[in-house]
Amino acid sequence: MNTRRALAFIFCTVALDVLALGVMIPVLPTIVLGFMDGDTAGAAEMFGVFATVWALMQFLCSPLLGALSDRYGRRPVILISCLGLGLDYIFMALAPSLLLLLVGRVVSGITSATIGTSFAYIADVTKPQERARAFGLVGMAFGLGFVVGPAIGGLLGSVDPRLPFWVSAAACLANAAFGWFVLPESLPPEKRMAFSWRRANPIGSLKLLASHRQLLGLAAVDFLGNFAHQVLPAVFVLYAGHRYGWGKATVGLTLAFVGVCTAVVQGLMIGPIVSRLGARRAVVAGLLAGAAGMSIYGLASTGPWFWAGVPVMAFWGIAGPALQEMMTRRVSGSEQGQLQGATSASRSIAGLIAPGLFAVLFAWTIDSVPGAAFLLAGGLLAAAAVVTWLVTARTRPAAPAP
């Protein structure tokens, strides 16, 4: 197998999936508003329904796709998902009603759940000691997609609100065609596991995380980290406007700065840092950097002080790939898809709960401690660092490497 070429495709798949999602951010609310006859309040409520439904589909379908990839291989699941996502964007581009647009969003949530399978593919084709760097590269693709996507969506949407859907469809379909020719199967038949609905549902898949103490503890760390991350999409724009008086341009430039710093850390620094510190210390260091960054965000009285926290926060990006490496070492090769499905389901739970919590906290403390939501997120990351150190204090033999 040409591992480098296969990893390049996985990088493109994740980048395009996230880019396509990011392209929707500036235009989807406008399209929903158009169907609501200019009722802004009603459109805001409906857009919340769209976001919740998408997260719910991720929760339900990530374990299913992971289990299917453990049974039939990663290649067909990834390629069919890429194809389905491209066709779904065409459906949404043509949707003549709000109901059909919502149906398209449901399908989008299902087909986008393939990111977990992509991570399982990486676990299949890399050596355990090389996984943190590979996961970091994919994390860089994820971050760049969310930074570049909204910018492209805004430009295309100014021409026609439906144009971003067509561009996203073309990108996904081109990626599916590319993968048909270059993506080999990563999971040999002898390592595959029989399909079971007991493992393929969200609750059943989560049982894998409880298979031993360390894996459960690391899964809790992953949940806390993703829970804390939700503070950024939940309150950042409102917080920046209220506290610093930032407009759309400044917010966009700040997000671009975040994306560049994150890309540098995840693309260039994770491999050397994990090699030097080891995965355990790298996770703890990354989480503590995230806690420090969140604290700076929450305490910063001026915009420049907030910007000073961005490079600090970027080093949080070390924690995720190193944590993924540690978790993949603790399951067998035939369970990598189930593991990624279970962690995706866990992250979806965080995505369903955390935004509302942070938004309410921001609203309640806006006149007293406006950065309280960020301070809470920083506390969660500090707690996750402590949990990491405690649950990995006594190393337990890992499962055989795939």
N, C-alpha and C positions, 0 to 999 in steps of 0.2 A: 504494500500500500504506500502511496505517496502521501505521507502524513502531512507534510507542509501544505500541499495543495488542498487536502481535505480540510485542514484547519482554516485555510484561507476562505474556503466556501462557508464554513460555519461562521467565521467572522462576518462575511458578507450577509449571511442569512439573518443573524442577530441585528446587524447594523440596519439592514433594509426593513426588517420587521419594526424596529423601534423608530426608524426614520419615518416609515409610513404612518405609524401611530402619532408621531410628533407633528407631521404635516396636518393632521386632522384638528389639532388643538386650536388654531386660530379661526378655522372656518366652520367647524361643526356647531358651535353655539349660534353662529349667524344663521345657518341653515335651519336649525331648530326654531329660532326666533321668527324666521320667515313663515314657517308652518303655524306659528302661534299668533299670527296677525298682529305682530308688534307688542304682544303682552310680555314685557321683560321679566316680571316676577314669575309668570307661568313658565316661561322658557327656562329660567334658572332652575326651577323645580324639576322640569322635564330633563334638563341636562344632568341633574343629579341622578335621576333614574337611569339615564344612559351610562353614567360612570359606574353606578352600583351594579347594573346588569352585567357590564363588561367584567368587573372584578368577580362577580358570582360565577360567571362562565369559566374564568381562570381557575377558581377554586374547585369547581366540579370536574373540569376536563383535564387539568394538568396531570393528576394521578392516572386518569384513563389513558392518556397518550403515553405516559411513562410506562405503564403496564403493557400496552400494545407494542411499544418499542422493545421491551424485554422479551416479548413473545415472537414478533415478526421481524425484528431488526430496526435499527435507527433510520436507515435510508428511506424506506417507504413512508414512514410517519412524517419525516421532515419534508420530503418532496410533496406529498399529498397536502400537507398543511400549507406549504408555500403556494401551491396551485390554488387551493381553496381560498386563501387570503386574497390572492390576486383577483379571482372571480368575484369574491365578496365586495371588493372595492368597486368593481364595475357595477354590481347590483346597487350599491349605495349611491353611486354617481347617477343612476337612472331612477332611483326611488321616487315615486310621485306623491308619497304621503308620509306622514310622521310615523305611522305604524310600521310601514315597510322599512323605513330608515332604522327604526329600533330593531327590527328583525335582522337587518344587516349588521348592526352593532353586536347582537347576540352571536352571530356567526363569526364575527371578527374576534370576539373574546375566546371562542372555541379554537379557531385556527391559530391565534397568536399564542396559545398555550404550548406551542412546540419549543419554546425557548428552553424549558427544562430538558427536553429530549436532546437539544443541542449540547447542553452541558454533559449529559450522559455520554454523548458521542466523544466529547473531549476526554472524559474519563477512560473510555475504551482505548483510545489511540495514543495516549501519553503515559509515560512512566510516572509513578506516584510523585517522585521528587520534581517532576517538570510541570505538574498540573497547576500549581499556583500561578506560574508565569502565563500559562495558556488561558486560565480563567481570567487573569488580569487583562489580557489582550481582548477577550470577549467583553469584559466589563468596560474597557475603553470604547469598544464599538457601541455598547449600550449608551454610555454617556454622550458620545458624539452625536448619536442619532437623536437624542432628546434635545440637544442644543441646536443642531442644524435643522432638524425637522420643522419646528415652529417657524423658523426664519423663512424656509422655503415655502411653507404653507401660507405665510402672510403675503409673500410676493405673488404666488400663484393665485391666491384667493382674491387679490385685488383686481385680477383680470376676470375671473369667474369663480364663484364659490365652489362650484363642482369640479373645477380643474384639478385641485390637489388629489381628488379621488382617482382620476384617470392616470395621473402621474404615479401615484402609489401602486395602482393596479399594474401598470407597465413594469415598474421596478420589481414587484413580487413575481410576476409571470416570467420576466427575464431571468430572475434568480432561480426559479424552478427549472427552467430550460437549461441553464448553466449547470445546475446540480445533477441533472439527468446524465450529463456526459462526464462530469469530473468527480462526483461523490461516490466513493466505494462504500460497501457495507462495513461497519466497524465491529459488529457483534457476530461472531461465528456461531453456527447452529448448535454446537456442543455446549455453548454457554447460555443458551436461551432458556427461559423459564415458561412453563405452561401458564396460559392466561387464566386469571381468576377474578371474578367480580368482587370477591372479598378484598383483594388487594387493590383493585382498580377504582374503588370509590374513595372519596376523600378521607372518611373516617378510618377505613381499613388500611389505606396507605400510610396514615400517620402511625399505625402500630409498629411499622418498621423502625421509626425513630425511637421507640421505647424498647428496642430489642436488647440494648444494654446501656448502662449508666452513662458512659461517655458520649455516646451518640445522642442520647436524649438531652444531655446537658448542652452539647454543641448546637442541637436544634433549637433549644431555648435561647441561646446566644444569637442565632440567626434570626429568630422571631423578634427579639428585642431590638436588634439592629435595624431590621426592616420597619418595625413599628416606629422607631425614632426618626427614620428617614422620611416618613410621611408628613412630618412637620413642614418640610420645605414646600411641597405642592399645596399643602393645606392653608398656610398662613403667610408665606413669604411675600407675595405680591401686596397683600393688604398691609402687612407689617411695614414693608419698605415705604409704601405710600404714606402711611400714617406717621411713622417715626422720622423718616428722612425726607419726605416730600418728593420721592422719586416718581417720575413718569414712566411711560412704556419704554422709551429709548434707554433710560438708565437701567431699568430692570433687565431689558434685553442684553445690554452690554455686560451687566453683572453676571447673568446666566452664561454668557459666552466665556467670561473670565473663569467661572466655575468649571465649565466644560474643558477648557484648555488645561487648567491645573490638574484636573482629574485625569485627563488623557495622558499627561506627562508622567504622573505617578503610576498609573495602571499599565501604561504601555512600555515604560522604560525602567521603572525602579522596583517593581514588585519582585522580579526574579532575583536580582542581587540582594535585596533586603531579606527575602525569605531564606535564601542560601546562607546568609550571614547569621541571622537571628534564629532560624528555625521557625516552623509554622506556628508553634504555640506562642512564642514571644512576639512574632509578627502580628498575630491576631490581637494580642493584648495591647501592643503598641499602637496599632491602627485604631482600636476602639478608644483608647485614651486620647489619641489625637482628635478623633471625632468629638469626644466629650469636651475637649478644650475648645475646638472650633465652635461647637454649639453654644458654649458659655460666652465666647467672644461675641457671637451673633446676638445673644440675648442681652448682654450688658453694654454693647456698643451704643454710645450716645450720639455718634455722628456716622455718616456714610463711610468716610475713610477708615474709621475703626472697624466697621463691618467688613470692608474689603480686606483689611489686614487678617481677618479670620479665614479668608478663602483658601490661601495656601496651606494653613494649618489643617483646615477641614479636609483638604485633598488627600492628606495622608491616611484618612479614614479608609480610603480605597484599598489600602493594603489588607485590611482585615477580611473582607469578603472572599477574595480568591484563596487566601491562606486557610480560612475556615472551610471553604469547599474542599480543598485538598485533604484536610484532616478528616472530614466526613466521608469522602469517597474511599479513604483507606480502611474504613470500618465496616464496609459491606462488600459482598462478593461482586464479581463482574456481571453476574446475571441479575443483580438487584440495583444496578446503577440507575436504570430508568425509573424504578419505583422510588428510589431515594430522591431523585430530582423532582418527581411528581409530588412526593410528600412535602418537600421543602417549598415547592411552588404553592401548594395548598396552604401551608402555614403562612406564607407571605401574603396570600390573598386574604386570609383572615385579618392580618394586620392592616391590609389595605381597606378592608370594610369597616374596621373599628376606629383606627387611629385618626383619620382626617376629621371626623366629627368631634372627637375628644379634644384635639389640638385647636380646632376652630372655636369650640365653646370656651376653652380656657383662655384663648386670646381675647374673645369678646368680654369675658368676665373681668380680665385684668388689664384691659386696654388703657385705663386711666391711672392705674397704680404701678403695675409691673408689666409694661407692654411686651417685654421679651420673655415672659414666663413660659410660654410654649417651648421656646428654644432651650431654656434652662431645664425644663422637664426632660426634653429629649437628651440633653447632655447627661443628666442623671441616669437615664436608662442605659446609655452607652457605658458610663462608668460602672454601673451594676453588671452589665454584660462582660466587661473586662474582668471583674472579680469572679464571676461565674466561670469564665474560661479558665482562669488560673486554678480554680478549685477543682473543677471536674477533670482536668488533665494532669493533676498533680502526680497521680500514680499511673504511668503509662501501661495500658493494657494491649496485648498483642492484637494487631489489626488483622482484618480478614485478608485472605490471600489476594494479592494484586491481580487484576484482570489481565 
